Amino acid sequence: MVRQLTKDCYALLIADKPLRPAMIVDFGVDTPEHYQALQDAILAGATVEELDAALGKGKSQNALVAKYGVETNVVFKTDWDWMRENVQEQIKELEGKQILSEEERVLLNELYEEVKSL
């Protein structure tokens, strides 16, 4: 099932309208060139399902743009990428300092598992 955020983002890109802040963050649209690359991929045939599968995954977005022959120098990198790369490391650092309660430790590990699955 395609997320509503992705459906709305897809429609805005087709209509050449500005993206909402959550879309900019989740899809790593840091510059007008990022916007153009995603828009060009969609206009070349990328589906809403493909865009949804790439949400929050810079490498997948780069692959999506390349799949549809979009020539660009932009590299997509999202906040979700950063979290996947850094959350577990930060959890271990906090655990080592023994400043987390058991409840905080459980919540952070649940967060990590959720972020990792995106």
N, C-alpha and C positions, 0 to 999 in steps of 0.2 A: 504494500500500500504506500502510495506516494504521500509524503508529508505536505500539509497545506502550505507551509513556508516555501517549499520547492515549487509547488504549483503556481503560487503567486509570483515568485521570482521569475519563473519561466514566462509567464504572461507579461510581466513588466519588461523583460528583455526583448520579447517579440514586439511589444508596443513602443520600444525605445523610450521607456519612462525610467525615472530614477528608482533605484532599489531602496528598500527600507533598511535602517541600521542593522537589524538582526541578519538580514540577507548579506549585507556587506561583510559582516564579521564571519558568519558561518561559511560563506563561499570564498572568503579571502580576496574580495574585490577591493584591492588597495589603491588602484589608480584607474583612470579612464581606459587605459590599455587593457587592464584585466576585464573591465566591463565589456570592451569591444571584443576581446577574445572569446568570452562566453557567448556573447550575442552572435558572433560569427559562427560559432559551432552549432548553435541552435538553428540559425537560419540555413546552415548547411545540412541539417537533418538530425542533430542530436535530439533525443527524446526526453520528455520530462522524467521518465524512469531512469535514464542514464544520468541526468543531472542530479536526481535524488540520491542515486547510489554514490555519487561523488561528493555529496554534502559533507563539509568538514574534513575532507581528505585532499590536501593539496596535490599529492602525487596522482590521485585519480582524476582530478580536474585537469592537470597537465596532460594526462593521457587522453582524456575526452577531447580536449582542444586539438591535440595532435591527430587523433583518429579522424576528425572531420577536416583535416588539411589546413587548419588555421595556422598561418605563419605569424609567429609572434616571439618576442624575446622575453615576455613576462613569465614569471614562475609563480604559481599559486602556492601559498603557504597560509594555513588558517590557524586561528587560536586553538582549535581542536587538535591540530597537529602538535602544537607546542605542549598542550596538556598531556597528550598521550606520551610524549617524549620525557616530560619532566615531573609529572605528578607522583609517580612511584618513587622516584629519587627523592623528592621532597618529603614524602611520607617516611621513608627510611631515615632521613636526616632528623626529622622531628622525633621519631621513635628512639633514635640513639641519644637524643638529649633528654629523653624521659619526661617530656612536658605535656604529653597527650594523655588524656584519660582513656579508659577502655572504650567508652562510648565514642569519643572523638576518633580513636583508632579505627573502630568498626565503620563509622561513617566515611572516613577518608578512604578506606579500602573499598567500600561500596561505590564511592565516587570514581575511584580508579577503574574498577571493573566496568562501570557504565561508560566512561570516557573511552576505554580501550575497545569497547564493542562498536563504537561509532566508526 
